[in-house]
Amino acid sequence: MKTISNFELVGHGIEHSQYFQGCDEATFSHVVTGIGVHPAEAIDDCLEQIAMNDFE
C-alpha cells in the first residue's frame, strides 16, 4: 500500500463545469477528481478512487 503524506482539496464548483480540463500534477504525483451534487459527495468519490488504487 502507498501512503498519502500530502494532499489538497479544491472545490471547483459547478458553474461552467463543461469547460473543466482537469487538475495539474505540478505539485503532486497523483491527482483524483470527484464529482457530486454537493462537496461531501465529491469527496466520497475521491476517497473511493484512492482506495481502488492501492492507497492507504
Secondary structure by P-SEA (a helix, b strand, c coil): ccccccbbbbbbcccccccccccccccccbbbbbbcccaaaaaaaaaaaaaaaccc
